[in-house]
Amino acid sequence: MTGENSNLPLVFDFIDRKTEVFCELADRVWATPETCYMETQSAAAHREMLEAQGFRITDNVAGIPTALIGEAGEGGPVIAFLGEYDALAGLSQAAGVSHVEPLTAGANGHGCGHNLLGSGSLLAATALKDWLEKTGTPGRVRYYGCPAEEGGAAKAFMVREGAFKDVDIAISWHPSNSPACSARPRLPIAASISSSKVVPPMRRRYRNLAAARSMRRADECRCQLYA
Ligand SMILES: [Zn+2]
């Protein structure tokens, strides 16, 4: 993968060139922690970045004011990167320290790292956009700005309204205290990809998991809904 025919050096170069501005985006979202469907400033910050990077923007996805999509490229497969930017209630925290230090006791905070999640996904989408342009490769890359991951299930509504119906692959990640990689599908999105042969059983399982998830405690912030 790292030989002379690898795409990685070029892609990593695109990432390195823009890392600083995307770290600033993550810091901006960290500084304005907003919860469940109220991520007005966070979504606006992501929209500004999409615009600055030259994406075509769709606002108000599935009728949700803080959901948006940025798309770039023409033809080819549709590659989706999923971003989130919602915070959690009661997790106000100073940045850069490893002990509990609320900025405002009881206020919202990004204890789950979604300020990183959204910005990192958007940087990945941007690097792929730049690569498609540089190499003249057909393909569309999309950034999905998904609100209300912490209990609001916005992606389920986005799926229901067909926002993922022509997506060939959806890629997501989550901050953690150790590196790991998984090819397991995230159910709401996988269930929306019409070409999947495993859609019926996954849909059944999603219904079960969605019911279980509704009972999840607010401070349990690891990724959910995995098969
Ligand atoms: Zn999370």
Boltz pocket constraint, residues with backbone or C-beta under 6 A from the ligand:
constraints:
  - pocket:
      binder: B
      contacts: [[A, 112], [A, 113], [A, 114], [A, 174], [A, 221], [A, 222], [A, 223]]
      max_distance: 6.0
